[in-house]
Amino acid sequence: FPPLLLFFLLLLLCLVLLLLGCSRPLALRRGRGQVGYLPGYLPGYLPGYQATPSRSPWPGPRRPPGALPPPFPNGWYRLLDSAQLPRGAVRGLALLGEHLAVFRSQDGQAHVLDAHCPHLGANLAAGGRVRGGCIECPFHGWQFRGEDGKCTRIPYAGKVPDFARVRVWPSCEVNGMVLVWYHCQGLDPTWAVPEQREITSGEWVFRGQTEHLVDVHIQEIPENAADTAHLAFLHGPAILGGSDLRYTRSRLWDFMKHMWKAEWQPEPEPNAHCSRLLLQHSATIFGKRLSLMDLTVSARQVGPGLVYLIFEHAFLGRGIILQTVTPLEPLLQSVVHKIYYQKNIPAIVPKFILRAECVQFERDITIWNNKEYLSKPLLVREDSGIQRHRRWFSQFYSEGSATAPAREEGLDW
């Protein structure tokens, strides 16, 4: 069977390439527009539809957005990796409709504040310096304490007003990430970010990460978990066919298929903010099951922006992919996948898993980047999980959640 021989030759080539680079963690970052748009078609050229010019380097989504939910659900969101914030460092971030200054004080504690000084509006992250447990404004030297945002020093003033302070955002540092709590009404966190014991103890080690920018509302991404019908059609074709949807169903790779069994369920109280997807994966070659590819995945969604995907294989061990989704804009999400795996398993294994996950995820991105949100979709009985997921996800909105601007205002918001 020549196709079978071709398959094993390609597999051998992939293994050789992975072995050559297995000494370092996998690092892959897709910029905006690098994946998810097919050549020759951009949503910006829809006849009769005009959107406002974008300030982004990539034109972004130019399609009718649909009747969108509120742009930013309440929950915990990843800001950056712990390693990106050494002692004394300051980072400026724009996300969730806010500008934030993130800094690590000299005692090692990470703090998140509003980026702009209440004095005259200077950006604390643009030249500001860490002074002990405070951040110093680069404009006039005002110092704000990271713990509560209170101004502790004004170099040229005899007294610091009691009301002089900058807003502090609830934050935490878990699983090697700094996260921030967002609530549209400013309420305190209602749940904590779970710590993955194997990561904290060092039993599982970091083997790589991917990052994608996706032009879609955040709710569309976790909703995939309840849309089990799309697994066979979109993710059934072999990963050898890549992520370009024009070629994934090519006859060249038709000898291999991915098989999926999935079940999504919300969790009961006190973890009603969580849901679980149990996934069984297998693969066939020329109709024969390849037991080497059997994989069990337990995906736990924690709030709107965190997913814990635990992988279990019969003899290749266990590991986890941490998926974080952070809204940079209402229709722009930063999605990061970080993989940790048993230290006694060769790095080639988790790197292959992450690469395979990347291919499948980029197929989803092509759908997301070009679709519109339908608040009342046409569903059949077998799609009931989608409506259940939407009811579950609605808990992350509240009466004070901002509503999306009307379509005639354009998409540049």
C-alpha positions as CSV (number, residue, x, y, z in Angstrom):
1,F,0.0,0.0,0.0
2,P,2.0,3.1,-1.2
3,P,-0.2,5.5,0.9
4,L,0.7,3.5,4.0
5,L,4.4,3.7,3.1
6,L,4.0,7.4,2.6
7,F,2.4,7.8,6.0
8,F,5.2,6.0,7.8
9,L,7.8,8.0,5.9
10,L,6.2,11.2,6.9
11,L,5.8,10.1,10.5
12,L,9.5,9.2,10.6
13,L,10.4,12.6,9.2
14,C,8.3,14.3,11.8
15,L,9.9,12.2,14.6
16,V,13.4,13.2,13.3
17,L,12.5,16.9,13.2
18,L,11.0,16.8,16.7
19,L,14.1,14.9,18.1
20,L,16.4,17.6,16.7
21,G,14.5,20.2,18.6
22,C,13.5,18.3,21.7
23,S,16.0,19.9,24.0
24,R,14.0,23.2,24.2
25,P,10.3,23.7,24.9
26,L,8.1,24.2,21.8
27,A,7.3,27.8,21.2
28,L,4.8,28.8,18.5
29,R,3.1,32.2,18.1
30,R,0.6,33.0,15.4
31,G,0.2,36.7,14.7
32,R,-3.2,38.3,13.8
33,G,-4.1,37.2,10.3
34,Q,-1.4,34.5,10.0
35,V,-4.0,31.8,10.4
36,G,-7.7,31.4,10.0
37,Y,-8.3,33.5,6.8
38,L,-8.3,31.7,3.5
39,P,-6.4,33.4,0.6
40,G,-8.7,35.2,-1.8
41,Y,-11.4,35.9,0.8
42,L,-11.4,38.4,3.5
43,P,-14.6,39.3,5.4
44,G,-13.9,42.9,4.8
45,Y,-15.1,42.6,1.2
46,L,-18.6,41.6,1.9
47,P,-20.8,43.5,-0.6
48,G,-22.9,46.2,1.0
49,Y,-21.2,46.1,4.4
50,Q,-18.7,48.7,5.5
51,A,-16.8,48.7,8.8
52,T,-14.8,51.5,10.3
53,P,-11.1,51.6,9.7
54,S,-9.1,49.6,12.3
55,R,-6.1,50.8,14.2
56,S,-4.7,47.2,14.2
57,P,-1.9,46.2,11.8
58,W,-4.2,43.4,10.5
59,P,-7.6,44.5,9.1
60,G,-9.4,42.2,11.5
61,P,-13.0,41.0,11.3
62,R,-15.1,42.7,8.6
63,R,-18.3,40.8,8.9
64,P,-21.7,41.3,10.4
65,P,-21.0,40.5,14.1
66,G,-24.5,39.2,14.9
67,A,-26.4,39.9,18.1
68,L,-23.5,39.6,20.4
69,P,-23.6,38.9,24.1
70,P,-21.9,41.5,26.4
71,P,-18.2,41.8,25.3
72,F,-16.5,40.8,28.6
73,P,-17.7,38.0,30.9
74,N,-16.9,38.1,34.6
75,G,-14.0,35.9,35.6
76,W,-10.3,35.3,35.9
77,Y,-8.0,36.0,32.9
78,R,-4.4,35.4,32.2
79,L,-2.2,38.5,32.0
80,L,1.2,37.0,31.4
81,D,3.5,34.2,32.5
82,S,5.3,34.5,35.9
83,A,8.7,34.2,34.1
84,Q,7.8,37.4,32.1
85,L,7.7,39.4,35.3
86,P,10.9,39.3,37.3
87,R,11.4,41.2,40.5
88,G,11.4,45.0,39.9
89,A,9.8,44.6,36.4
90,V,6.8,46.6,35.1
91,R,4.6,45.6,32.2
92,G,1.8,47.5,30.5
93,L,-1.1,45.6,29.1
94,A,-4.3,46.6,27.2
95,L,-7.2,44.1,27.6
96,L,-10.8,43.9,28.7
97,G,-11.3,47.5,27.6
98,E,-8.7,48.6,30.2
99,H,-5.1,49.7,30.4
100,L,-3.3,47.9,33.2
101,A,0.2,48.2,34.8
102,V,1.5,44.9,36.2
103,F,4.6,45.0,38.4
104,R,6.5,42.7,40.8
105,S,7.6,44.3,44.0
106,Q,11.0,43.6,45.6
107,D,9.4,41.1,47.9
108,G,8.3,39.0,44.9
109,Q,4.6,39.8,45.0
110,A,2.8,40.6,41.7
111,H,0.4,43.6,41.6
112,V,-2.1,44.9,39.0
113,L,-3.1,48.5,38.9
114,D,-4.9,50.9,36.6
115,A,-2.1,52.1,34.2
116,H,-2.8,55.8,34.4
117,C,-1.7,58.0,37.3
118,P,-4.7,59.9,38.8
119,H,-2.5,63.0,39.0
120,L,-2.1,64.0,35.4
121,G,-2.7,60.7,33.6
122,A,0.8,59.5,32.9
123,N,1.1,55.8,32.1
124,L,2.7,54.1,35.1
125,A,4.0,51.2,32.9
126,A,5.7,53.6,30.4
127,G,8.9,54.4,32.3
128,G,7.6,53.8,35.8
129,R,9.9,52.1,38.3
130,V,9.4,49.8,41.2
131,R,10.3,51.2,44.6
132,G,10.1,48.5,47.3
133,G,6.4,47.6,47.2
134,C,5.3,50.6,45.2
135,I,5.4,51.8,41.6
136,E,6.7,55.3,40.9
137,C,5.1,57.4,38.2
138,P,7.6,58.5,35.5
139,F,6.1,62.0,35.3
140,H,6.3,63.5,38.8
141,G,7.5,60.7,41.0
142,W,4.3,59.9,42.8
143,Q,4.5,56.5,44.4
144,F,1.6,54.1,44.7
145,R,1.5,51.0,46.9
146,G,0.8,47.8,45.0
147,E,-1.2,46.3,47.9
148,D,-4.0,48.9,48.1
149,G,-3.1,51.5,45.4
150,K,-2.6,54.3,48.0
151,C,-0.2,57.0,47.2
152,T,2.6,56.9,49.8
153,R,4.9,59.7,48.5
154,I,4.8,62.9,46.5
155,P,8.4,64.2,46.3
156,Y,7.5,67.9,46.2
157,A,4.4,67.9,48.5
158,G,4.4,68.3,52.3
159,K,1.4,66.0,52.7
160,V,-0.1,63.2,50.7
161,P,-3.9,63.5,50.4
162,D,-5.7,60.5,51.9
163,F,-7.9,60.1,48.8
164,A,-4.8,59.9,46.5
165,R,-4.8,56.4,45.1
166,V,-5.0,54.3,42.0
167,R,-7.4,51.4,41.4
168,V,-6.0,47.9,42.4
169,W,-7.3,44.9,40.5
170,P,-7.7,41.5,42.3
171,S,-5.0,39.2,41.0
172,C,-3.3,35.9,41.8
173,E,-0.4,33.8,40.6
174,V,-1.2,30.2,40.0
175,N,0.4,27.5,37.7
176,G,3.1,29.8,36.5
177,M,0.8,32.6,35.4
178,V,-0.3,36.0,36.7
179,L,-4.1,36.3,36.4
180,V,-6.5,39.2,37.0
181,W,-10.1,39.2,38.1
182,Y,-12.6,41.1,36.0
183,H,-16.1,42.0,37.0
184,C,-18.2,44.6,35.2
185,Q,-19.6,45.9,38.6
186,G,-16.2,45.7,40.4
187,L,-17.3,42.9,42.7
188,D,-14.7,40.7,44.4
189,P,-13.8,37.2,43.1
190,T,-16.4,34.6,43.7
191,W,-14.1,31.6,43.1
192,A,-10.4,30.8,43.2
193,V,-8.2,29.6,40.4
194,P,-7.4,25.9,41.0
195,E,-3.8,25.0,41.5
196,Q,-2.6,22.0,39.5
197,R,-0.6,20.0,42.1
198,E,1.6,18.2,39.6
199,I,2.8,21.6,38.2
200,T,3.5,23.1,41.6
201,S,5.4,20.0,42.8
202,G,7.5,19.8,39.6
203,E,6.2,16.3,38.8
204,W,5.0,17.7,35.5
205,V,7.5,20.0,33.6
206,F,6.9,22.7,31.0
207,R,7.3,21.4,27.4
208,G,6.1,24.3,25.3
209,Q,3.3,26.7,24.5
210,T,1.4,28.2,21.5
211,E,-0.3,31.5,21.2
212,H,-3.0,32.6,18.8
213,L,-5.0,35.7,18.2
214,V,-8.6,34.9,17.3
215,D,-11.1,37.3,15.8
216,V,-14.2,36.2,17.6
217,H,-16.3,36.8,20.7
218,I,-15.0,34.9,23.7
219,Q,-18.2,32.9,24.2
220,E,-17.7,31.1,20.8
221,I,-14.5,29.4,22.0
222,P,-15.7,27.4,25.0
223,E,-19.0,26.7,23.3
224,N,-17.1,24.2,21.1
225,A,-17.0,21.8,24.0
226,A,-20.8,21.3,23.9
227,D,-20.9,21.2,20.1
228,T,-19.9,17.5,19.9
229,A,-21.3,17.2,16.4
230,H,-18.5,19.3,14.9
231,L,-15.8,16.9,16.2
232,A,-16.3,14.2,13.5
233,F,-16.7,16.6,10.6
234,L,-14.1,19.2,11.4
235,H,-11.6,17.2,13.5
236,G,-12.1,13.8,12.0
237,P,-9.8,14.2,9.0
238,A,-6.1,13.3,9.7
239,I,-3.9,16.0,11.2
240,L,-1.5,15.3,8.3
241,G,-3.9,17.3,6.2
242,G,-3.1,20.4,8.2
243,S,-5.4,23.3,9.2
244,D,-6.2,24.8,5.8
245,L,-9.9,23.7,5.4
246,R,-9.5,23.6,1.6
247,Y,-7.2,20.6,2.0
248,T,-8.1,18.8,5.2
249,R,-10.5,16.4,3.5
250,S,-8.0,15.6,0.6
251,R,-8.1,12.0,-0.7
252,L,-4.3,11.9,-0.1
253,W,-4.9,11.6,3.7
254,D,-8.2,9.8,3.5
255,F,-6.6,6.6,4.7
256,M,-6.4,8.0,8.3
257,K,-9.3,9.2,10.5
258,H,-9.6,10.6,14.0
259,M,-12.5,9.2,16.0
260,W,-14.1,11.1,18.9
261,K,-16.5,10.3,21.7
262,A,-17.5,13.3,23.8
263,E,-19.8,14.2,26.6
264,W,-20.1,17.7,28.1
265,Q,-21.7,18.4,31.5
266,P,-21.9,21.4,33.9
267,E,-20.7,20.8,37.4
268,P,-23.1,21.2,40.4
269,E,-22.6,23.6,43.3
270,P,-20.3,24.7,44.8
271,N,-18.5,24.5,41.4
272,A,-21.3,25.7,39.2
273,H,-18.8,28.0,37.5
274,C,-17.1,24.9,36.1
275,S,-18.0,22.4,33.4
276,R,-16.4,19.2,32.1
277,L,-15.8,17.6,28.7
278,L,-14.9,13.9,28.7
279,L,-13.2,13.0,25.4
280,Q,-12.1,9.7,24.0
281,H,-9.8,9.8,21.0
282,S,-8.8,7.0,18.7
283,A,-7.5,6.8,15.2
284,T,-7.8,4.4,12.3
285,I,-5.5,3.7,9.3
286,F,-7.2,2.0,6.3
287,G,-10.1,1.3,8.7
288,K,-7.9,-0.5,11.2
289,R,-7.8,1.0,14.7
290,L,-4.3,2.2,15.8
291,S,-4.2,1.6,19.5
292,L,-1.1,3.8,19.8
293,M,-3.2,6.8,19.2
294,D,-5.8,6.0,21.9
295,L,-6.0,9.0,24.3
296,T,-8.3,10.1,27.1
297,V,-8.8,13.8,27.7
298,S,-10.7,15.4,30.6
299,A,-11.2,19.1,29.9
300,R,-12.4,21.2,32.9
301,Q,-13.6,24.7,32.1
302,V,-13.1,27.1,35.0
303,G,-15.0,30.3,34.4
304,P,-15.0,31.9,30.9
305,G,-11.3,32.0,30.3
306,L,-9.5,28.9,31.8
307,V,-9.5,25.3,30.7
308,Y,-7.5,22.4,32.2
309,L,-7.1,19.6,29.6
310,I,-5.6,16.5,31.3
311,F,-4.2,13.8,28.9
312,E,-3.9,10.2,29.8
313,H,-2.3,7.6,27.6
314,A,-1.9,3.8,28.4
315,F,1.9,3.9,28.3
316,L,2.9,7.4,27.4
317,G,1.9,8.8,30.7
318,R,-0.1,11.9,31.8
319,G,0.1,15.6,31.3
320,I,-1.9,18.8,31.0
321,I,-2.6,21.6,28.5
322,L,-3.6,24.8,30.2
323,Q,-5.7,26.8,27.8
324,T,-6.3,30.5,28.6
325,V,-8.5,32.9,26.7
326,T,-8.1,36.6,27.3
327,P,-10.2,39.2,25.6
328,L,-8.0,42.0,24.2
329,E,-11.0,43.5,22.5
330,P,-14.7,42.4,22.2
331,L,-13.9,40.5,19.0
332,L,-10.2,39.7,19.6
333,Q,-9.0,36.9,21.9
334,S,-5.5,35.9,22.9
335,V,-5.5,32.1,23.3
336,V,-2.5,30.4,24.9
337,H,-1.9,26.7,25.2
338,K,0.8,25.6,27.7
339,I,1.7,21.9,28.0
340,Y,3.2,20.3,31.1
341,Y,4.1,16.6,31.1
342,Q,5.7,13.9,33.2
343,K,9.4,14.5,33.5
344,N,10.2,10.9,32.8
345,I,8.5,10.9,29.4
346,P,10.7,12.1,26.4
347,A,9.9,15.7,25.5
348,I,9.1,14.5,21.9
349,V,5.8,13.1,23.2
350,P,4.2,16.3,24.7
351,K,5.6,18.4,21.9
352,F,3.9,16.1,19.4
353,I,0.6,16.3,21.4
354,L,0.8,20.1,21.5
355,R,1.5,20.3,17.7
356,A,-1.4,18.1,17.0
357,E,-3.6,20.2,19.3
358,C,-2.4,23.3,17.4
359,V,-3.4,21.9,14.0
360,Q,-6.9,21.0,15.3
361,F,-7.3,24.3,17.1
362,E,-6.3,26.3,13.9
363,R,-9.2,24.5,12.1
364,D,-11.5,26.0,14.7
365,I,-9.9,29.4,14.2
366,T,-10.8,29.4,10.5
367,I,-14.5,28.8,11.5
368,W,-14.5,31.4,14.2
369,N,-12.7,34.1,12.2
370,N,-15.3,34.0,9.5
371,K,-18.6,33.3,11.3
372,E,-21.2,35.5,12.9
373,Y,-22.8,35.0,16.3
374,L,-26.4,33.8,16.1
375,S,-28.4,34.5,19.3
376,K,-31.2,32.2,18.0
377,P,-29.5,29.5,15.9
378,L,-31.4,26.9,14.0
379,L,-30.7,23.7,16.0
380,V,-31.8,20.1,15.8
381,R,-32.4,17.8,18.8
382,E,-28.9,16.5,18.7
383,D,-27.6,20.1,19.2
384,S,-29.2,20.4,22.6
385,G,-25.9,20.7,24.3
386,I,-25.3,24.1,22.7
387,Q,-28.3,25.6,24.3
388,R,-27.4,24.0,27.7
389,H,-23.9,25.5,27.4
390,R,-25.3,29.0,26.6
391,R,-27.5,28.8,29.7
392,W,-24.5,27.7,31.8
393,F,-22.3,30.4,30.3
394,S,-24.9,33.2,31.0
395,Q,-23.9,33.2,34.7
396,F,-20.7,35.1,33.7
397,Y,-22.8,38.1,32.7
398,S,-24.7,40.4,35.0
399,E,-27.1,43.2,34.8
400,G,-24.3,45.7,34.7
401,S,-22.5,44.0,31.8
402,A,-21.9,46.3,29.0
403,T,-23.8,45.7,25.8
404,A,-22.2,45.5,22.4
405,P,-22.5,48.7,20.2
406,A,-25.0,48.6,17.4
407,R,-23.7,47.4,14.0
408,E,-24.0,50.9,12.4
409,E,-21.3,52.1,14.9
410,G,-18.8,49.7,13.2
411,L,-16.6,47.1,14.8
412,D,-13.8,49.3,15.9
413,W,-14.7,49.1,19.6
